[in-house]
Amino acid sequence: MSDAQTPLGDDAYQPTGSNEEQADAAPVDPEDAVGERSYDDMLDEGYSPPERPLGVTKYGTTAAEQRAGESLDQRLRQEVPDPDEPAGDGIGDLPGGEGEPLDPEAGAARAGRLSAREPGVDTFAEDVGIDGGAAGAEEAAVHVVPDYRDDRDELDQPE
């Protein structure tokens, strides 16, 4: 090939000049897009204004205000205070305390290892004492509840 026949870089690809492939390159219509909201859904949602006004009324939106700058007092007035901590129920909310008070129905005395009273019956168990090792979470959660007898128990007994 002679130098006259070798294509130059500009000659290798020349667009045809027609824009027919670009005619279909319009933005996708949301009605035709998969998984997008339809126009009706957008209209049904309505408009929810922002919770606070936009910054158009703040200091520094004009060129003169930007040149002058903003004072520290003006900046501090824009600060939004942190929300207060949620109030507790007042029971056991002692700072640095152990938490909620003990429930009298849950029992305060911790049980040790539990063993079935009779082989094969695991509904009732006896406290056989605290094991020499550390108790697991399940064992530490078990507490002894005293038996309470009230007047109704005597009414249910046959005479």
C-alpha positions in Angstrom: 0.0 0.0 0.0 1.2 3.4 -0.8 1.0 6.3 1.6 -1.9 7.7 -0.4 -4.0 4.6 0.2 -3.4 4.0 3.9 -6.3 5.5 5.9 -5.5 8.1 8.4 -6.9 8.0 11.9 -9.6 10.5 11.0 -10.5 8.5 7.9 -10.9 5.2 9.9 -14.4 6.1 11.2 -16.5 8.8 9.9 -20.1 9.2 11.2 -22.7 9.0 8.6 -24.2 12.4 9.5 -27.7 10.9 10.1 -29.0 10.9 13.6 -31.4 8.0 13.2 -29.8 6.0 16.1 -30.1 9.0 18.3 -33.8 9.5 17.7 -34.7 6.6 20.0 -32.2 7.7 22.7 -34.9 9.8 24.5 -35.3 9.5 28.2 -37.3 6.5 29.3 -40.9 7.3 30.0 -41.7 6.4 33.6 -44.9 4.7 32.4 -42.9 2.3 30.4 -40.1 1.6 32.9 -40.3 -1.6 34.9 -40.5 -1.1 38.6 -41.0 2.6 38.5 -44.0 4.5 39.8 -46.6 5.6 37.3 -47.9 9.1 36.9 -51.0 8.3 38.8 -49.1 7.0 41.7 -47.0 10.1 41.8 -50.1 12.3 41.8 -51.8 10.2 44.5 -48.9 10.7 46.8 -49.2 14.4 46.9 -46.6 16.9 48.0 -45.0 16.9 51.4 -43.3 20.2 52.2 -39.9 20.1 54.0 -40.0 20.2 57.8 -37.9 23.3 58.0 -37.9 26.3 55.6 -35.2 26.3 52.9 -32.1 28.4 53.1 -33.3 31.2 50.8 -34.2 33.4 53.8 -30.9 32.8 55.6 -28.0 35.2 55.7 -25.5 34.9 53.0 -27.7 34.3 50.0 -26.8 37.7 48.3 -23.4 38.6 47.1 -23.1 41.5 49.5 -23.9 39.3 52.5 -21.3 36.8 51.3 -18.6 39.5 51.0 -19.4 40.8 54.5 -19.4 37.4 56.0 -21.5 36.1 58.9 -20.8 36.9 62.5 -20.4 34.2 65.2 -23.6 35.4 66.9 -25.6 34.9 63.7 -24.2 31.4 63.2 -25.0 30.5 66.8 -28.6 31.6 66.4 -29.0 29.1 63.6 -28.0 26.2 65.8 -30.7 23.6 66.5 -30.4 22.2 70.0 -30.1 18.5 70.5 -33.4 16.7 71.4 -33.8 15.9 75.1 -33.3 12.3 76.3 -36.5 10.4 76.4 -38.0 10.4 79.9 -38.1 7.0 81.6 -40.9 5.6 83.6 -39.3 6.8 86.9 -38.9 3.3 88.2 -35.3 2.2 88.4 -34.1 5.1 86.4 -31.4 5.9 88.9 -28.2 7.1 87.1 -25.6 4.4 87.7 -28.1 2.1 89.3 -28.7 -1.5 88.6 -31.8 -1.1 86.4 -35.4 -1.9 87.2 -36.3 -3.1 90.7 -36.9 -6.7 91.4 -40.4 -8.1 90.8 -41.7 -9.7 94.0 -43.3 -12.5 91.9 -40.0 -13.3 90.2 -38.2 -14.0 93.5 -35.0 -12.5 94.7 -33.1 -15.6 95.7 -31.1 -17.2 92.9 -31.5 -20.9 92.4 -28.6 -23.3 92.0 -28.6 -26.4 89.8 -32.0 -27.9 89.3 -32.6 -31.6 89.4 -35.8 -33.5 88.7 -37.6 -34.8 91.8 -38.5 -38.1 90.0 -36.8 -39.6 87.0 -38.8 -38.9 83.8 -40.8 -36.0 85.4 -39.3 -32.7 84.5 -42.3 -30.5 85.5 -41.0 -30.1 89.1 -37.4 -29.7 90.2 -35.4 -29.3 93.4 -32.6 -26.9 94.0 -29.5 -29.0 94.6 -27.2 -26.1 95.3 -24.9 -23.9 93.3 -22.4 -25.6 91.2 -18.7 -25.0 91.8 -18.2 -23.4 88.4 -19.8 -20.2 87.1 -23.4 -20.4 86.2 -24.5 -20.1 82.6 -27.0 -17.4 81.5 -29.9 -19.8 81.8 -29.0 -21.0 85.3 -28.4 -17.4 86.5 -31.9 -16.4 85.3 -33.7 -19.0 87.4 -34.9 -17.6 90.8 -36.8 -19.2 93.7 -40.4 -18.1 94.1 -42.0 -18.8 97.5 -45.3 -20.7 97.5 -48.2 -18.4 98.5 -51.3 -19.9 99.9 -54.4 -17.8 100.1 -58.0 -18.4 101.2 -59.1 -19.7 97.9 -56.9 -22.8 98.3 -58.8 -23.9 101.3 -62.2 -23.5 99.5 -61.0 -25.9 96.7 -60.0 -28.6 99.2 -62.7 -31.3 99.9 -63.8 -31.6 103.5 
